[in-house]
């Protein structure tokens, strides 16, 4: 008696792409989130730490 084993390549490729997505998605979100937080922090620190120009008495 002959046994036929069939493999469905589309199912295997779908599982492979799902694994890649599940691994890449959190990493991508972490990178984008870190970039946004870093940029926001940089801009806020520049805003608050910027030296204010004090007018001289001659200009006032």
C-alpha positions as CSV (number, residue, x, y, z in Angstrom):
1,X,0.0,0.0,0.0
2,X,1.3,3.4,-1.0
3,X,1.3,6.3,1.5
4,X,1.0,9.8,0.1
5,X,2.2,12.7,2.2
6,X,1.2,16.1,1.0
7,X,2.6,19.3,2.3
8,X,0.8,22.5,1.8
9,X,3.4,25.1,1.0
10,X,1.0,28.1,1.3
11,X,0.2,27.1,5.0
12,X,3.9,26.9,5.7
13,X,4.7,30.2,4.1
14,X,1.8,31.8,6.0
15,X,3.1,30.5,9.3
16,X,6.6,31.8,8.5
17,X,5.4,35.3,7.6
18,X,3.3,35.3,10.8
19,X,6.3,34.5,12.9
20,X,8.3,37.2,11.2
21,X,5.5,39.7,11.8
22,X,5.1,38.8,15.4
23,X,8.9,39.2,16.0
24,X,9.3,42.4,13.9
25,X,6.1,44.2,15.0
26,X,7.1,44.8,18.7
27,X,10.7,45.7,17.7
28,X,9.5,48.2,15.1
29,X,7.0,49.7,17.6
30,X,9.8,50.0,20.2
31,X,12.1,51.7,17.8
32,X,9.5,54.2,16.6
33,X,8.3,54.8,20.1
34,X,11.8,55.4,21.4
35,X,12.5,57.8,18.5
36,X,9.4,59.8,19.3
37,X,10.1,59.9,23.0
38,X,13.7,60.9,22.4
39,X,12.7,63.6,19.9
40,X,10.1,65.0,22.2
41,X,12.5,65.1,25.2
42,X,15.2,66.8,23.1
43,X,12.8,69.5,21.9
44,X,11.4,70.1,25.4
45,X,14.8,70.3,27.0
46,X,15.9,72.8,24.4
47,X,12.8,74.9,25.1
48,X,13.3,75.0,28.8
49,X,17.1,75.2,28.9
50,X,17.4,77.9,26.3
51,X,19.0,81.0,27.7
52,X,16.7,84.0,27.7
53,X,18.1,87.2,26.3
54,X,18.0,89.9,29.0
55,X,17.7,93.4,27.5
56,X,20.4,95.8,28.5
57,X,19.3,99.0,30.2
58,X,20.2,101.0,27.1
59,X,17.7,99.0,25.1
60,X,14.9,99.3,27.6
